[in-house]
């Protein structure tokens, strides 16, 4: 992970904890840090039938917002350098947030988002879309966590493709972790249309990368999987939980599965997800 991207939806207030977390993580990994802000296009905000004066006012407000957002770049870079980040940059985009982050994310390895306590889920309202459209491993950071710690990393494992991809994406972090705890749930076959697939053993894969892990079994049905996962991660003393982002349906990007939603709403530790 050489390039970390952190998104903020408000550059006017003091920087949110997720930015500080991302900065500490960048220092740990020796990575660069990019901050991003995406503002709505006036094409989306202007009423369909509007008076010319109203349209002109909307475009002027957007111009001022863009200028203010671009001016926030220097304070962001200074703050990142004060925390020890060697390479920092700031990006401002116009349009739909997931599309903007997907574009910026094309040259990044990891996306960091902050928890929004004003939202029902306890996370950005469009977190599912951001995770699924950014094509990046994504860490969602609780509002009271500012420092990136890797004393213990918990891995949610059930054999699903999303779980494999999440753990694979987290390898650079696992190599720096003090402990790695594998939380083994009920194994699932995510390739139902394949009659035969090559065997895959997660312990062998981790060992090949020089990562030793402790194992703990989870006994919980789908309805209580998220609760059991968080309880096990807490008992392990995890500073980071790695899990696949599971969708109830592949056709609805916003509909994350119940376990993922429960974790996002209740986790007291950062969660790294990948779909």
Secondary structure, DSSP 8 states (H G I E B T S, - for coil): --EEEEE-S-SSSS--HHHHHHHHHHHHHT-EEEEEEEE--HHHHS-SS--HHHHHHHHHHHHHHHHHHHHHHHHHHHHHHHTT-SSEEEEEEES-HHHHHHHHGGG-SEEEEE--TTSTTSS-TTHHHHHHHH-SEEEEE-TT--S---SEEEEEESS-HHHHHHHHHTHHHHTT-SEEEEEE-----S-TT-S------HHHHHHHTT---EEEE----GGGHHHHHHHHHHHTT-SEEEEE--BS-TT-TT-B-HHHHHHHHH-SSEEEEE-
